[in-house]
Structure formats: C-alpha cells, structure tokens
C-alpha cells in the first residue's frame, strides 16, 4: 500500500514500470497482474536517521512472535499504555518525538516495526497483518489508553478498533481513509491498463474477501466506533490529500478534526505544537468536544 509522492519529474523506475506494464498487459496479462500485486504490497526500507537511533537507545527492546516472522517492539516508561503505529515504509521510531512528553505525563509508550519495515523481517506487509499485530499487542499489554496512528498506520488503527481492540481514545495523523481512493491513485500513477486493474481487484477479493473494500476503508468502519478521536492532517500533505481526513471526521461521531499548514506528511510528527495537542488530548480527563470541520484550521 505505497504512498505516492508528488514530483515534478517522473523517476526512471516509474517510467520503466509504466512502459513494461503496458506491454505485459497485452502479451502476458496474468504476469502484469501478479507484478502489480507485488508492487502494491512491497515496502521499500529507508535508513534510520540519527534522531531515531537516539529514540531507540532509551527504549526496552522486545520481540512479538507473529506469523510470518517476529515483530520488533520498543517500550518506554510505565503506566497506562499508549501505542504508536507508523506508516508505509516507515518505522516505529518515526513517532519517537512523542515518547518523552507522554512518558513524562505518566504513560507507557509502545511502538513496533511492521513486517517488512524497520527492524522486523519480511519483504512487505498489508493492513490486515498490522491489524492482527495490534490485536496481539493488546493481548500482551492490555487495553490501550490511546492509539496514535500515522498514515497507513492510522488506517490499520481504525481496522483494529473495528475488530475489537480496546482503546479509550485515538489519534490519527495524515490518514488515508478510502481504500478505493488509494488504489485509484496508485493505478493512475503507474498508468495501469483497465484489464490489469480488474485482474488486481479480483485477486484481492479472492485473498481477502469480496468486502475487502469495506474492510479496509476507515470511513466505513468509523461509523460503528464511539471512541473519541483527534484527527490531524496537514493541508500541504502531498502524499495523502487532506480531504481524506475530512471524510473520516464526518464519518466518525465524536471526532475532532485539527488541520495544520506547512508541515507536510512526516514533519508533522515532530512539530512541537502537534505533539502538545496530542499529549493534551491523551491526558485530558475528558476529551474536548468535537469541533466543526470549518472551525479547525490552525
């Protein structure tokens, strides 16, 4: 479930994929579908920057045994549990700037690297795998006081809540909301022929069920949730359009939408104002009243 950056020039690798996908769709459509399917679930790994290495040094490192392989888990502090879930091709430490403020307020903070990400083995993952890991973590650590999910991790958070993971409150950041929107963007970016798109959709339905589009769409799932939520998105996010969180907020009764500007898709995770807003939401005796979407620009 890759995130697509907006670029002025198309990378050579993408130009090659577009050309090859067009040719394969004519001479070997089954192979084109299999390749596209693999591309969708493959998560490139990126080097861990120095700041994330520093966050990791202060954590207790644990392993969660899980199929298809162990999951790297990091824990800080003691007290009610707050779970941080990273996005596609990310690492748990990308949310590390939130750790100290939450630990200082008396919380135990937990994060993990999804399969095929960070220090967890594998070549890729999917939202259902991550959802099930969250279920396993809830069994190990108990009910979460709060779950904070970024991007793809926010979608997985909603899926886990709908599956029964207990949490007192939730924060989503830069969340994609509708799986069809994500896929359509991916297909258009790679200029995938319609026949290959249809083959991809049929394969996904065979593997995950005919209702996969509802199972992995946060706006559909949020309609059954009552847990208070703070939904954060930056207006200048070039990877996940801000309107995705607006749709999620409308579907989620009792949610509050906070829109920022100038922070993009990842810098928002380190912004002091955003971290303070999250910490205040986590620690509030009563979550703040929902705000109308038109009143949340900041």
JOHU-V215245 format. One line per field, one symbol per residue. ss: DSSP state (H for helix, E for strand, - for the rest). Layout:
BEGIN
ss = ???
END
This chain:
BEGIN
ss = -----------HHHHHHHHHHHHHHHH-HHHHHHHHHHHHHE-------HHHHHHHH--EEEEE------EEEEEE---EEEEEE------HHHHHHHHHHHHH--EEEEEE-----------E--HHHHHHHHHHHHHHH--EEEEEEE-HHHHHHHHHHHH---EEEEEEE-----HHHHHHHHHHHH---HHHHHHHHHHHHHHH---HHHH--HHHHH-----EEEEEEE--------HHHHHHHHH---EEEEEE------HHHH-HHHHHHHHHHHH---------HHH-E-
END
